[in-house]
Amino acid sequence: METLSYGQYSLVYNAFSFTFATMAATTLFLWLGRSQVGPAYKTALTISGLVCAIAAYHYFRIFQSWEEAYAVKDGVVSMSGYAFNDAYRYVDWLLTVPLLLIELILVMRLSEQETVSKSFKLGSAAALMVILGYPGEIATDNTTRMIWGTLSAIPFVYIMWQLFAGLGASVASQPDSVRELVKKARLLTFASWGFYPIVYMIPYTNLGGADVTVGVQVGYTIADLIAKAGLGVLIYMIAIRKSKAEYGEVAHA
């Protein structure tokens, strides 16, 4: 752990606090929003809300760990002697990243066989991507970090290929009212997921130790907000529009 300035400490502290609140609020919004969509889309909103609920819990624990890792007195930040537990973030990703892909597949309402097949393939690839990335994240040298980061990029590329090539025909078959939203959800997933490798590579730069710590924590936090809360709202909008198109009236149940 690096000694931080008060401004650096506060930036990360506030980012964690804001993200916890956002994830918790989005969870409630999505779960309460289930009453506004048709039966075929309730599961997608349930999973989307679950993603944010899991993230909210882990950001609360990350926030606690950050507080414990540093002592602040009279505007001076010093290390408390307790290590910051960054493993919470990877546990969160191991649970939520596969679910993010599954919620996108579910809201598209593909055939049962295609839904199960794509959910299994993409979910497994997502879990493998997270597992392979963790040894590099905790490595103390950039060579080890690069090796594991490269290995993690293999399932990442497969997932991106599936999102654009594998789901291309499925996106084209969506109702006109939601086709552009589905495309935006797919692009948002690509953009936010593409931000994670950039943050992962921050230690390769010429930034100092404290700047690396802040950059990594804030960078991952921004990516999580977009990938989970941002995508969750888009999933809700898609479900609402498809429910109106397919059921005539917005369902209340």
C-alpha positions in Angstrom: 0.0 0.0 0.0 1.2 3.5 -0.8 0.9 6.6 1.3 -1.7 8.9 -0.2 -2.4 12.6 0.0 -5.7 13.6 1.7 -7.1 14.5 -1.7 -6.2 11.1 -3.2 -7.7 9.3 -0.2 -10.9 11.3 -0.4 -11.3 10.8 -4.1 -11.3 7.0 -3.8 -13.4 7.2 -0.6 -16.1 9.3 -2.2 -16.0 7.1 -5.4 -16.7 4.0 -3.4 -19.4 5.7 -1.4 -21.2 7.1 -4.5 -21.0 3.7 -6.2 -22.5 1.9 -3.2 -25.4 4.3 -3.1 -25.9 4.1 -6.9 -25.8 0.3 -7.0 -28.3 0.1 -4.1 -30.7 2.6 -5.7 -30.5 0.9 -9.1 -31.3 -2.5 -7.4 -34.5 -1.1 -5.9 -35.4 0.6 -9.2 -35.0 -2.5 -11.2 -36.8 -4.9 -8.8 -39.7 -2.5 -8.4 -39.8 -2.1 -12.1 -40.6 -5.8 -12.6 -44.3 -4.8 -12.2 -44.1 -2.7 -15.3 -42.9 -5.4 -17.7 -44.4 -8.5 -19.2 -43.8 -12.0 -17.8 -41.2 -12.8 -20.4 -38.9 -10.0 -19.1 -39.3 -10.2 -15.4 -36.3 -12.6 -15.0 -34.1 -10.2 -17.0 -34.9 -7.4 -14.6 -34.5 -9.7 -11.6 -31.0 -10.7 -12.7 -30.1 -7.1 -13.6 -31.2 -6.0 -10.1 -29.3 -8.9 -8.6 -26.1 -7.8 -10.3 -26.5 -4.3 -8.8 -27.3 -5.8 -5.4 -24.2 -8.0 -5.4 -22.1 -5.0 -6.5 -23.7 -2.8 -3.7 -22.7 -5.3 -1.1 -19.1 -5.6 -2.3 -18.7 -1.9 -2.7 -19.8 -1.5 0.9 -17.1 -4.0 1.9 -14.5 -2.3 -0.3 -15.5 1.0 1.3 -15.0 -0.5 4.8 -11.7 -2.0 3.8 -10.5 1.3 2.4 -11.4 3.0 5.7 -9.5 0.4 7.7 -6.4 0.5 5.5 -5.7 4.2 6.3 -5.8 6.4 9.3 -6.7 10.1 8.8 -5.9 12.7 11.4 -5.8 16.5 10.9 -5.9 16.1 7.1 -2.8 13.7 7.2 -3.3 10.2 5.7 -1.1 7.4 7.0 -1.3 3.6 6.6 -3.1 1.9 9.5 -1.3 -1.4 9.2 -4.3 -3.2 7.8 -4.1 -4.3 4.2 -6.7 -3.0 1.7 -8.6 -6.1 0.5 -9.0 -5.7 -3.3 -10.2 -9.3 -3.6 -13.7 -8.1 -2.9 -13.7 -6.6 -6.4 -12.8 -9.9 -8.1 -15.3 -11.9 -6.1 -17.9 -9.4 -7.2 -16.8 -9.7 -10.9 -16.8 -13.5 -10.7 -20.5 -13.4 -9.7 -21.7 -10.4 -11.7 -19.9 -10.4 -15.0 -21.5 -13.7 -16.2 -24.9 -12.4 -15.0 -24.4 -9.2 -17.0 -24.2 -11.2 -20.2 -27.1 -13.4 -19.2 -29.4 -10.5 -18.5 -28.7 -9.1 -22.0 -29.4 -12.5 -23.6 -32.7 -12.9 -21.6 -34.1 -9.5 -22.6 -33.5 -10.3 -26.2 -36.0 -13.3 -25.8 -34.2 -15.8 -28.0 -35.3 -19.4 -28.4 -35.0 -21.5 -25.3 -32.2 -23.6 -26.8 -30.2 -20.5 -28.0 -30.7 -18.7 -24.6 -29.3 -21.7 -22.7 -26.5 -22.2 -25.1 -25.3 -18.6 -25.3 -25.8 -18.1 -21.6 -23.6 -21.1 -20.8 -20.9 -20.2 -23.3 -20.7 -16.5 -22.5 -21.1 -17.0 -18.8 -18.3 -19.6 -18.6 -16.0 -17.4 -20.7 -16.7 -14.4 -18.5 -15.9 -16.4 -15.3 -12.7 -17.7 -16.9 -11.7 -14.1 -17.9 -12.1 -12.9 -14.3 -10.2 -15.9 -12.8 -7.3 -15.5 -15.2 -7.1 -11.8 -14.5 -6.8 -12.0 -10.7 -3.2 -13.5 -10.4 -2.0 -10.6 -12.5 -3.9 -8.0 -10.5 -2.2 -9.1 -7.2 1.2 -9.6 -8.9 4.1 -7.4 -7.6 5.8 -7.2 -11.0 4.5 -6.1 -14.4 5.8 -9.2 -16.3 3.5 -11.5 -14.3 0.7 -9.0 -14.6 1.2 -8.9 -18.4 1.2 -12.7 -18.7 -2.0 -13.2 -16.8 -3.6 -10.1 -18.4 -2.8 -11.6 -21.9 -4.4 -14.9 -20.9 -7.4 -13.1 -19.5 -7.8 -11.3 -22.9 -8.4 -14.5 -24.7 -11.9 -15.2 -23.3 -12.5 -11.4 -23.4 -12.0 -11.4 -27.2 -14.2 -14.4 -27.6 -17.0 -12.7 -25.6 -16.7 -9.5 -27.7 -16.8 -11.6 -30.9 -19.9 -13.4 -29.7 -21.6 -10.1 -28.8 -21.2 -8.7 -32.3 -20.9 -11.7 -34.6 -22.8 -14.4 -32.6 -25.7 -12.1 -31.6 -25.8 -10.1 -34.8 -28.7 -12.0 -36.4 -30.6 -12.0 -33.1 -30.3 -8.2 -32.8 -31.6 -7.8 -36.3 -34.7 -9.8 -35.5 -35.7 -7.5 -32.5 -38.8 -5.3 -32.9 -38.1 -2.0 -34.5 -39.0 -0.1 -31.3 -36.1 -1.7 -29.4 -33.5 -2.6 -32.0 -31.5 0.5 -31.5 -31.7 0.2 -27.7 -30.4 -3.4 -28.0 -27.5 -2.2 -30.1 -26.8 0.5 -27.6 -26.8 -2.1 -24.8 -24.4 -4.2 -26.7 -22.1 -1.2 -27.4 -22.3 -0.1 -23.8 -21.2 -3.5 -22.7 -18.3 -3.4 -25.2 -17.2 0.1 -24.2 -17.4 -0.5 -20.5 -15.7 -3.9 -20.6 -13.1 -2.4 -22.9 -12.3 0.1 -20.2 -11.3 -2.6 -17.7 -8.1 -3.7 -19.6 -7.1 0.0 -19.9 -7.3 0.3 -16.1 -5.6 -3.0 -15.7 -2.6 -1.6 -17.6 -2.2 1.6 -15.5 0.7 0.0 -13.5 2.6 -0.2 -16.9 2.7 3.6 -17.1 5.2 6.0 -15.5 2.7 7.1 -12.8 3.9 7.0 -9.2 2.7 4.4 -6.7 0.0 6.4 -5.1 -1.3 7.6 -8.5 -1.5 4.0 -9.7 -3.5 3.0 -6.7 -5.9 5.9 -7.2 -6.1 5.4 -10.9 -6.9 1.7 -10.6 -9.5 2.1 -7.9 -11.3 5.0 -9.5 -11.0 3.5 -13.0 -12.5 0.2 -12.1 -15.3 2.0 -10.1 -16.3 4.1 -13.2 -16.3 1.0 -15.4 -18.5 -0.9 -12.8 -21.0 2.0 -12.7 -21.4 2.0 -16.5 -21.4 -1.8 -16.9 -23.9 -2.6 -14.2 -26.1 0.4 -13.3 -25.9 1.9 -16.8 -26.7 -1.4 -18.5 -29.4 -2.2 -16.0 -31.3 1.0 -16.9 -31.0 0.1 -20.6 -32.3 -3.4 -19.9 -35.3 -1.9 -18.1 -36.0 0.4 -21.1 -35.8 -2.5 -23.5 -38.1 -4.7 -21.4 -40.6 -1.9 -21.1 -40.8 -1.3 -24.9 -40.9 -5.0 -25.8 -43.6 -5.5 -23.2 -45.7 -2.8 -24.8 -45.1 -4.2 -28.3 -45.8 -7.8 -27.4 -48.5 -7.5 -24.7 -50.2 -4.4 -25.8 -50.4 -3.0 -22.3 -47.7 -2.8 -19.7 -48.1 -5.7 -17.4 -48.9 -5.1 -13.7 -48.2 -8.0 -11.4 
